[in-house]
Amino acid sequence: MKKFDRERVLLAVAGPVIALAVAFVLSAIVLIASGKNPIEPFALMFEQAGFSDIQVLIINQASMYYIAALAVAVGFRMNLFNIGVDGQYQLAAMIAAVVGAHADLPAVLQIPLLLLTAMFTGAFWAGIAGVLKVTRGVSEVVATIMLNAIATSLIVYMWKPDVFGVKIGNNNTTGEMHESGWVPGFDMGDAGEVYGLVLLAVLLGIGYWIALNRTRFGFDLRASGASESAAAASGVDPKRMVLTAMLLSGALAGLAGLPILLGGTHTYSLNFPTGIGFLGIGIALLGRNSPVGIAFAALLWAWLDKASPELDFHGYDKEIAVIMQGLIVLSVVVSYEAVREWGLRRQQRRVGAELAAGHVLGATDNTKEVAGR
């Protein structure tokens, strides 16, 4: 491996490693300050990762985190902060659940219908913020925050019994979806079942990498995110790329809730997971918008979620996992900036050394030429 390639790999890995190390240390300090053992909680959670049933839960949860983080990463590539992923995936899951409960097509048609319904719903909801940004200059952060609140209100409205809601005890639901829309999982015996749409998450990760690194669209997206003026000078329409990025981000966000909807709950209810979109932001940051990095970050987040309940049985608060997640996000921001500054200084020193070497070489050649005369 060339020296330049080694440095790029080092810079890519250093940020997440430093962030995780700092987060672990700070979490240990919090435990010490509260009079608890700083090592045992982590040992207990690592032990949980060895149980097959916990592994299934981690994989299932990570699939949703992964898709949500990809949606956030698409925006980040374009210098857009799509903070509305949470509202987009919840509304998309709700609409898909309603369609699945009222349409009863053969499975070969029903499942694609539900996938497309979720994608178009998420894209439409994100597209509103995209249109506002390119036509009126409205910040996508403000627009998507407002759209999150509106999405929540729409979901509450659609839960009404005279709209699409089906009351089951104290729970509001959309009614059970027809079985033709259920996606079978992978039976792991006593460990449980891995969601079938885990494969969708894998395919989306591969598609994300190909689209961003091997297509003209990906180049235009990255170029526009780096410098809109430079991209415009090369013939790229920045406004079109902003709208396209928001639509694509929303479409991915719309799929984030489908692994559990089509593979587990088969209805949208008060018990449906919330907050996945916001967690996707931290996961995308930790994964540095790389599909592989995001995969590891999603598994880490899922592990913290699914292994932490064991802490309650040993006198520790399971919220230590939430504290650690927050510390990871804070550490990521600080460590990435530190690594970036370090990389710039190394690059400047390397360029200076090369210029100095070139100057010395040029002076030597001139001396030889004069001596030859």
N, C-alpha and C positions, 0 to 999 in steps of 0.2 A: 504494500500500500504506500502511495506517495506521501511525502511529508505534509503536503497541503490537504490531502484527503484525511490524514490522521487528525489534523487540527480541526477540520470540520466536524468529524465524528466526536472529538473531544468536547468541542463547544456545544454540540447538540445534546450530549449526555450529561455534561457538567451541571447544567441548570436544574434538571429534575432531581439528580442525585443530591445536590446541595440542599434543594428545597425539602426533600424527604428527610434528610439527616437533621436539618434545623427543626423541622416539625416534630420529629421524634424527641429531640432534646428538649424543646419547649414544652411538649406534652408531659415529659418526665418531670420537668420543673414544676408544672401545675400540680402533678400528683404529690410531689414532695411537699409543696406548700400546703396541700390539704391533709398532710399527715398520712399519706398512703404510700405503699410500695411502688416505686417508679418502674419496676421491671415486670412484675407479675401480670398486670393487665395485658401487656403485649404478648407475654408468653402464653397466656390463656387464649388470646385471639389467634395466635399462630397455631396453637394446638387444634382449634376449631377447623382451621383450613384443611386439616388432614382427614376430616370425616366426609364420607361420600355424599351424605344428604346436604351438608353445608356447601359442598362444592357445586352441587346442582343448583342450589339457591343463588350462589355467587354468579354462576354462568348465566342464569336466567335474568338476574338483575343487571348484570353487566351488559347484556345485549341491548336493553333499553337505554342505559347510560351511554353506550357507544354511539347509537344512532342519534341521540340528542346532542352529543358532543360533536359529531360530524356536522350537524346542522349549524352549530355555533361556529365551527372551524371554517365553514364556507364563508360566513360573514367576516370572520377575522382576516381571511385571505384578501378580502376586498376592503379592509380597514373599516368594516361595518360591525357594530355591536348589536346583534340581534338578541336583545334581552327578552324578546317575546316568544322564545321557543316553548316556554312553559304553557302559555295560553294557546299557542298553535297546536301543540300535541294533544292537549286536553280537549279542545274543541273538535279536532279531527277524530279523536277516539270516540267522542260522543256521537258525532254524525255517522261514523262508520258503524257504531253499535245500533243506532236507529235504523240504518239501512239494512243491517244484518238481521234485525228483528222483524222487518216488514217485507223484505225481498227473499224469495226462496227459489234460487236458481240451482242448477247442478254445480257441484263443487268446482269444476274447471272454469265456470263463469263467476260463481259467487265470490270466491277468494280474490281473483283479480279485481272484481268490482269493488270489494271492500278496500283493497290496497289503493286503487285509484281514487276512491272517495276520500280516503285519509290524505293522500298526497295533494289532491286538488283543494281540499279544505285548508290544509296548512299553507299551501302556496297562495291561495286567495287571501288568507288572513295576514300573511307576511307581505303580500303584494300591496296591501293598503298602505303600509308604512313606506314601502318602496316608492309608490306613486307620490305620496306626500313629500318624500325627500327630493325626488328629481323635478317635481313641478313647483313646489313651494319652499323647498329648502328646510323642511321640518326635520329635526334630528330624529334618526331612527330609534334612539334610546327613549326619547320622550314618547314618540308615537307607539312603540311596541309596549311600553309600560301601560299606557292608556288602553291599548287593545287587549292586554292581559285582563284588565278589570272588566272590560266589555264582554270578553269571552266568558268570564266567570258568571256574569249576569245572564248571558244567553243560555249557559248550561243550566242554571237554576230555573230559568223560564221553561226550557224544554223538558225539565223533570216534572212539570205540573201534570197531574193525571189527565187533564183535558187537552194536553198537547201530545207529548210522547212518553210521559212518565208512567211507570208501573210501581205502585206502592207495595213493598213487601215488608211487613212489620213496620219498623221505624226507619227502614232504608229506602231511599229513592233510587230507582233503577230505570233502565230503558227496556226492561224485559229481556228474557233470554233470546240470544240469537239462534237462528236456524242452524242445525248441525252441518249443513252443507258449507257454512262459512267457518267452521272450526278447522284449525290447522293442527294435524296430529304431531305429537312430539316424539322424542326418543326415550323409550322406556329404559330406565336405569335400575329396574328392580326395586328393592327396598329404599334406594336413595331418592326415588321420585322420577320425575319426567323432565327432560330438557325441552324447552320450547322449540317447536319446529322452525319458528322464524329467527332463531339464532343464526341459521344459514343466511337469512336475508341480511342480517347485520354484517356478516363476513363478506357477502357479495357487494354490499354498499361500500365497505371499506376498500375493496379492490377497485370498484368503479370510481371512487373518490380519488384514489392515487393515479389511476390511468387518466382521468379527466383533467386533473391539475398538472400532471407532469408529462403527458404524452399527447396532448391535443392543443390546437390553436386557441380554443376557448380557455383552457387553463392558463396558457401564457398570457392572454389578454387580461384574464382575471387578476393574476399576480402582478402584471405590469400596472394595471389600473390601481391596485391596492398600494403599490410602491410609490407611484407618482401619477396622478391623473393628468397633469400637464404633459408629461413625457409620453404617456399612453396616447393622449389626444394627438400629439405631434406625429405619432407613428400610424395614425389612422383609426384608432380605437375610440368608440363613443363612450365616454365615462358614464354618462347617465344611463345608457342602455345596459352597461355592465352592472351598475348599481341595482337597477331593477331586476336584471337576470339573477344576480347573486341573492337578492332577497327572495325571489320566487323559488330558487333552488333550495335555499336554506329552509324556507317554510315547508316545501315538499318533503324534505328529509325529516323535519320536525314532526310532520303529520304522521310519520311511520313509527315514531318512538314508542308510542303506547300500544302498538299492535301485537308485539310478541305476547304480552300478558292478556290482551283482549281476545285475540283469536286462539291463544293456546292455553288460557287459564280461566279467567273470569267469565267470558262469553256474555258479558253485560257491562254497561257503564253505570257504576253506582257510587255512593258516598265513600265506599272503601277503595275506589280506584286510586292508584298511586299518584301523588301530586309532588311538585317540586323538582321533577326530573330535569326540566329545562334549565333551572337555575344551577343544579349540580353539573349539568353539561358544560357550563361555562368554566368551572374549575377544572374539570376533566380535560377540556380542550386546551386550557392553559398549561396544565401539567404535561400533556402529551405533545405540546409544541405544534399543534395542528397537523401532526403526522399520523397517518392511519395506524401505524404500529405503536407509536407512543400513546395514542389515545386508547388503544386496546389495553395496554398495560395499566394505564391510569383508571380505566373503567373497571378493570378487575380489582384494582386496589380499593377503589371507592366501594364496590360491591362487597368486598371482603370486610371492610370496616363496618358496613351496615349489617351484614349477616352474622358476623362473629361477635359483635359487641353485646348482644343480649345475654350471652353467657356470663358477662361481668356481673350482672345483677345477682347471680347465685353465689358470688364469692365476695360480696361486700363492696363492690366497686360500682360506680355509676356508669351505665352504658353510654352516657352522654360524652364520655371521654373520646369516643370515636367522632362525634360531631365537632368537638373542640379541635381534634387533630385535623379534620377536613378543613376547618377554617384556617388553621395554622398553615396547612399546606398551601392554600391559595395565597395567603399573605407572603409566605416564604418564596413561592414561585415568582411573584412579581419582583421581589427584592433580588433573588438569586439570578434571575434572567438579566436584569439590568446590570448586575455586577459582572456576569459572564460576558455580556455584550461589550461593556467598557474594557474588560480585559482583552477580548478579541480584537477590538479596535486598536488598543495600544500595541499588541503583538503585530498586527498588520502594519501599523505605522513604522515600528522598528524594523520590520522585514523590508519594507519599501525603502526606508532610509539606508539600510545596509546594502541593498541592491544598487541604489543610486551611488553610494560611496564606492562600491566595488567597480561600477562602471566608470566612475570618474578616475579612479586609480589606473584602471586598465587603459583608458584613453590617454592619460598622461604618459604611461609607459610606452604606448605605441608612438606617441609624438616624439619622445626621447630617442627611440630607436630610429625614427625617420631622420631626425636631425643628425644623429651619429653616422648614419649611412651616407649623408651628404658630405 
